[in-house]
Amino acid sequence: MSVAKKNAPMADGLHQLTFGELRRKVVEAAVAPDPATPALKLFCVVLALMGLGLVVQAGHAAGTVEGFGEYVSSVKEHMIFRGAGILALVAAFWIGPAGIRRFIPFLLVSSALLLVMVYVEPFSARLNGSRRWVTLLPGLTFQPSELARIVLVLWIADRCVRLGEGLRDFRTGLLPILAVIVTLFLLVAGETDLGGSLLLLFCSIATLWVGGGKMTHLALSVVAFGGGAITVGAAMIPYIRGRVDMFFGATQNEQVASSIDAISLGGFDGLGLSHGVVRQGGIPYLNSDYVFSQIGEELGLMGTGLVLILLLAFLWFSLRLVLSIRCRYQALAAFGLLLSVSLQAMIHVQVNSGLAPPKGMTLPFISDGGTSLLVSSIAVGLALGASRHAASTSQPFEES
């Protein structure tokens, strides 16, 4: 075929889009003239997810707690946490990435110290053989890795803007940032929380790449540390090796098998809220790490479809918001913050559907879990706060 014929337009005026052209069209469609519009829609999506989560948690409590008084107390607790999440979101919105920027170094050091406290008695709170929580007050625990992830994203966004073209120099620009990322990654991985550490690594590297880091340097970092952690974990840590074996079908696990069965049992419209057979069987963490399976069983394809639609809407409005922000630091911070919430949701759905190795990870705004709810609310609130500055500036784009 001649070059002229190969490059000729397709018949009937049709034109085959290249990947670059398709990407450009998506970006053009996503950019909003006023960032307040996607910000408001994103806020509504989060409220919808919180509302759905409250209904699901109330249904779970109806079949797991004894007595009307305990049921009311459980529902009230979920309402309080979601109310606190909304307050945290609104407070973060008013502060925004610009308002918190001067405190980022302090927050980064504090997050690292909290990750160290996970290993120190009497602050360490063990659960199922893992050290992932810090005891702040009697009966009150906190998971530092959730907070460390969003603080690290903010710090990387700030460093990328301050360094500018200097970021492309590996020794003086990129290497110090990678050293901080790897330090926090190892602290989280040692808890042991391989999934949480990989989520932290991917969000950090993605923010660093969008901020101007060289793809070759970052890709090698992901392969070296992410791939190395998985290899070492699968070889030396029994629970990680067991989960990898489950994913490849070498072994079976009742919880994982039941979570997949729950989705298939639900059919189109589900068995009814609080009437799930799998939930009645006493499967642990069905209201947190496997809540998507609970939704599939009790609300069926309609319920899981609603969740997926809301998550896709979250992704779309997040993209529109980030592309509409004119301040480089705030746009980069919003990207990393919203990516951290989106990736966590994607991993949760994939694990529950059997598409990824088993990993205890909550579904943002829906699962039971105070730390996850509050940190996700803060992350989205800060990202929404970036729209306030973007809407008030008349410059086409600002570096800082």
Secondary structure, 3 states (H helix, E strand, C coil): CCHHHHCCCCHHHCCCCCHHHHHHHHHHHHCCCCCHHHHHHHHHHHHHHHHHHHHHHHHHHHHHCCCHHHHHHHHHHHHHHHHHHHHHHHHHHHHHHHHHHHHHHHHHHHHHHHHHHCCCCCCEEEECCEEEEEEEECCEEECHHHHHHHHHHHHHHHHHHHHHHHHHCHHHHHHHHHHHHHHHHHHHHCCCCHHHHHHHHHHHHHHHHHCCCCHHHHHHHHHHHHHHHHHHHHHHCHHHHHHHHHHCCCCCCHHHHHHHHHHHHHCCCCCCCCCCHHHHCCCCCCCCCCHHHHHHHHHHHHHHHHHHHHHHHHHHHHHHHHHHCCEHHHHHHHHHHHHHHHHHHHHHHHHHCCCCCCCCCCCCCCCCCHHHHHHHHHHHHHHHHHHHHHHHCCCCCECC
